[in-house]
């Protein structure tokens, strides 16, 4: 979406138009004709809220039938029964594909973002975080990116960082970077490498939120991650909270992609012709999560192709 959604009114004077269609005041958008720019009322918090209202709108007002297009249509037609003329509001909407539309509705449902507030995308360079960056950018959100180099995979870690630098330059998105001696931190605090990386990452994100006055950190956990987490917790003998899976919001940590699968993400990137990097450690079976990902989930899906979707749905019911 455009940061400011401005309809261009044709065929009628602004004042007449606004009297006929008071829903404009409800949406808080602007009327415009040539050099005239008239503010009706203050914009809502989020352009996404406006779009959602427009999509659901089916008004019959003063004999005018309002036809509201889908997210793939850039014009809204207004038919006047007393004449054959059609007046249009031309909305500055960015066209969205199916995945962007699913994510948009999900983040509106969970009230994740506020209008004009900056948000930070945790960008590793992998498929999930790259898709998150592009989707949020295409939804018109005010985003910046952050990358952590943990120096755990030698040249591969440096390759990932350079990929993120290049991607953000191409997309016109600012990027914050930090380097960690993860092995030294793990040894000093007597924790696992995985836990050390997690601690370092989220401490850095918390500081970055303060420094940039951001609304939160957006991380790229998706539906399959949620399924793996539930199964992990089930194996460990978790209580009800653990069976609820990953929360869409946890403090200032936001997860906009929990509504889509890894396959959805890969298909989205393919459609966008966007490359990404692959963490070689994700291909190994050393970690329990990887064993579940590579062996347990495929087995469950061989029994029921909708296994992952149903498990995620169960987690949603438990969370409710």
C-alpha positions in Angstrom: 0.0 0.0 0.0 1.0 3.6 -0.4 1.9 5.2 3.0 -1.0 7.6 2.4 -4.1 6.3 0.7 -5.7 9.1 -1.3 -8.8 8.6 -3.5 -9.1 10.8 -6.6 -12.8 11.9 -7.0 -14.0 12.4 -10.6 -17.4 13.6 -11.9 -18.7 15.3 -8.8 -17.6 18.1 -6.6 -15.9 17.1 -3.4 -18.5 18.6 -1.1 -21.4 16.8 -2.8 -19.5 13.6 -2.8 -18.6 13.7 0.9 -22.3 14.4 1.8 -23.4 11.4 -0.3 -20.8 9.1 1.1 -20.1 9.7 4.8 -18.2 6.4 5.1 -15.2 8.4 3.9 -15.2 10.0 7.3 -15.3 6.6 8.9 -12.3 5.5 6.9 -10.5 8.8 7.5 -9.2 9.2 4.0 -8.8 12.2 1.8 -10.8 13.7 -1.1 -8.9 15.3 -4.0 -9.7 17.1 -7.2 -6.9 18.8 -9.2 -5.2 21.2 -7.0 -7.6 20.8 -4.1 -6.6 18.5 -1.2 -9.2 18.4 1.5 -8.6 16.5 4.7 -11.8 14.8 5.9 -10.5 13.6 9.2 -7.4 12.1 10.8 -6.0 8.9 9.2 -6.5 5.7 11.2 -3.5 4.2 12.9 -2.7 1.8 10.0 -3.1 1.9 6.3 -3.8 -1.8 6.7 -6.9 -1.0 8.7 -8.2 1.2 5.9 -7.6 -1.5 3.3 -9.4 -4.1 5.5 -12.4 -1.8 5.9 -12.5 -1.2 2.1 -12.4 -4.9 1.3 -15.3 -5.7 3.6 -17.3 -2.6 2.6 -20.6 -3.2 0.8 -22.6 0.0 1.1 -26.0 1.0 -0.3 -26.2 4.7 0.4 -28.6 7.3 -1.0 -29.3 5.2 -4.1 -25.6 4.7 -4.9 -24.3 1.2 -5.1 -20.7 1.0 -3.9 -18.6 -1.8 -5.5 -15.4 -2.5 -3.6 -12.8 -4.4 -5.5 -10.5 -7.1 -4.3 -6.9 -6.5 -3.3 -5.8 -7.2 -6.8 -8.1 -4.4 -8.2 -6.9 -0.8 -8.1 -10.2 0.9 -8.8 -13.5 1.1 -6.9 -16.5 1.7 -9.1 -19.5 3.6 -8.0 -22.7 3.0 -10.1 -25.4 5.8 -10.1 -28.8 4.3 -10.8 -30.2 7.7 -12.1 -27.6 7.7 -14.9 -25.3 5.5 -16.8 -22.2 7.4 -15.6 -19.7 5.7 -13.4 -17.5 7.6 -11.0 -14.3 6.1 -9.7 -12.1 6.3 -6.6 -8.6 5.5 -7.8 -6.8 4.1 -4.8 -3.1 4.1 -4.5 -2.9 0.4 -3.6 0.0 -1.8 -4.3 -1.1 -5.0 -5.9 -0.7 -8.0 -3.5 -0.3 -11.6 -4.3 -2.0 -14.4 -2.4 0.7 -14.8 0.3 0.9 -11.1 1.0 -2.9 -10.9 1.4 -2.9 -13.9 3.9 -0.2 -12.2 6.0 -1.9 -8.8 5.8 -5.1 -10.3 7.2 -3.2 -12.2 9.9 -1.3 -9.1 11.2 -4.5 -7.1 11.2 -6.3 -9.8 13.1 -3.6 -9.8 15.8 -3.1 -6.0 15.8 0.6 -6.3 15.3 1.5 -2.9 13.8 0.8 0.8 14.4 0.7 3.4 11.7 4.1 5.0 10.8 5.9 3.3 13.7 9.2 1.8 12.6 9.7 -2.0 13.0 12.9 -4.0 12.8 13.1 -7.2 10.7 15.5 -9.8 12.0 17.3 -10.7 8.7 19.5 -13.8 8.5 19.5 -14.0 4.7 17.6 -17.3 4.8 14.4 -17.9 2.8 12.1 -17.2 5.8 13.6 -13.8 6.8 14.0 -12.7 3.2 10.4 -13.4 2.5 9.4 -11.5 5.7 11.4 -8.5 4.6 9.8 -8.4 1.2 6.2 -9.0 2.4 6.3 -6.3 5.1 7.9 -3.8 2.6 5.2 -4.6 0.0 2.5 -4.0 2.7 3.8 -0.5 3.0 5.2 -0.9 6.6 8.0 1.3 7.9 10.8 -1.3 8.3 14.5 -1.5 8.9 16.6 -4.7 9.1 19.1 -6.1 11.6 21.6 -8.9 11.0 23.7 -10.8 13.6 27.0 -12.5 12.6 27.7 -15.1 15.2 30.9 -16.4 13.5 29.8 -20.0 13.9 30.2 -21.1 10.3 33.4 -19.5 9.1 33.1 -18.1 5.6 29.5 -19.0 5.4 28.6 -16.6 8.2 30.4 -13.8 6.3 28.7 -14.8 3.1 25.3 -14.5 4.8 26.1 -11.0 6.1 27.2 -9.7 2.7 24.1 -11.1 1.2 22.0 -9.1 3.7 24.0 -6.0 2.9 23.4 -6.4 -0.8 19.7 -7.2 -0.4 19.0 -4.2 1.8 20.8 -1.9 -0.7 18.7 -3.3 -3.5 15.5 -2.8 -1.6 16.4 0.6 -0.2 16.1 -0.6 3.5 18.6 0.4 6.2 20.5 -2.4 7.9 22.0 -2.6 11.3 24.8 -5.2 11.8 26.6 -6.7 14.8 29.3 -9.3 15.3 29.4 -11.8 18.2 32.1 -14.1 19.6 29.4 -16.7 20.4 31.9 -19.5 21.5 33.5 -17.2 24.1 30.0 -16.2 25.4 28.9 -19.8 25.7 32.1 -20.8 27.5 31.9 -17.8 29.9 28.2 -18.4 30.8 28.3 -22.2 30.6 25.4 -22.4 28.1 25.0 -24.2 24.8 26.0 -22.6 21.6 22.3 -22.4 20.6 21.3 -20.8 23.8 24.3 -18.3 23.6 23.3 -17.2 20.1 19.7 -16.8 21.3 20.7 -14.7 24.3 23.0 -12.5 22.3 20.5 -12.0 19.5 17.6 -11.0 21.6 19.6 -8.7 23.9 20.8 -6.9 20.8 17.3 -6.7 19.4 16.0 -5.2 22.7 18.7 -2.5 22.7 18.1 -1.8 19.0 14.4 -1.3 19.6 15.3 1.4 22.2 17.9 3.0 20.0 15.6 3.2 17.0 12.4 3.9 18.9 10.9 0.9 17.1 7.6 -0.8 17.7 9.1 -4.2 17.8 11.2 -6.9 16.2 9.7 -9.0 13.4 11.0 -12.6 13.3 10.3 -15.1 10.5 8.9 -18.1 12.4 6.3 -19.8 10.2 3.6 -22.4 10.6 6.1 -25.3 10.2 8.3 -23.9 13.0 5.2 -23.8 15.1 4.4 -27.4 14.4 8.0 -28.4 15.3 7.9 -26.5 18.5 4.6 -28.1 19.6 6.1 -31.6 18.9 9.3 -30.7 20.7 7.3 -29.6 23.8 5.1 -32.7 23.6 8.2 -35.0 23.6 9.5 -33.1 26.6 6.3 -33.5 28.6 5.1 -29.9 28.3 2.0 -28.5 29.9 -0.8 -26.7 28.1 1.2 -23.6 27.5 3.9 -25.6 25.6 1.2 -27.2 23.5 -0.1 -23.8 22.4 3.1 -23.5 20.2 4.6 -20.1 19.3 2.7 -16.9 20.1 2.0 -14.4 17.3 3.2 -11.7 19.7 5.4 -12.0 22.7 6.2 -8.6 24.2 7.9 -6.6 21.3 8.6 -9.8 19.4 6.3 -10.1 16.4 5.8 -13.2 14.2 3.8 -12.2 11.1 4.5 -15.4 9.1 2.9 -18.0 11.5 -0.1 -18.1 9.1 1.9 -19.6 6.2 4.1 -22.6 5.6 7.7 -23.0 4.5 6.4 -24.2 1.1 4.4 -21.0 0.8 7.5 -19.0 1.5 9.6 -20.8 -1.1 6.8 -20.4 -3.6 6.6 -16.7 -2.8 10.3 -16.2 -3.3 10.2 -18.1 -6.6 7.4 -15.9 -7.9 9.4 -12.8 -6.9 12.6 -14.3 -8.4 14.4 -13.6 -5.2 17.3 -15.7 -4.1 18.4 -16.4 -0.5 21.2 -18.2 1.4 21.0 -21.6 3.1 22.4 -22.3 6.5 24.2 -25.7 6.1 23.6 -26.6 9.7 19.9 -26.7 9.0 20.5 -29.7 6.7 22.1 -31.8 9.5 20.4 -34.1 12.0 22.5 -33.1 15.0 19.8 -31.0 16.7 16.5 -32.6 17.9 14.5 -30.0 16.0 16.2 -30.9 12.7 15.3 -34.6 13.3 11.7 -33.7 13.8 11.8 -31.5 10.7 13.5 -34.1 8.5 12.0 -37.3 9.7 9.0 -37.0 12.1 7.0 -34.3 10.2 7.4 -36.0 6.8 6.2 -39.3 8.4 3.1 -37.6 9.8 2.4 -36.0 6.5 2.7 -39.4 4.8 -0.1 -40.6 7.0 -2.2 -37.4 6.6 -1.1 -34.7 4.1 -2.8 -32.1 6.3 -0.9 -33.1 9.4 1.1 -29.9 9.8 -1.9 -27.7 9.1 -4.0 -29.7 11.6 -1.3 -29.6 14.3 -1.0 -25.8 13.9 -4.8 -25.5 14.1 -4.7 -27.5 17.4 -2.1 -25.2 18.8 -4.3 -22.2 17.9 -7.3 -23.8 19.7 -5.2 -24.4 22.8 -4.0 -20.8 22.7 -7.5 -19.5 22.6 
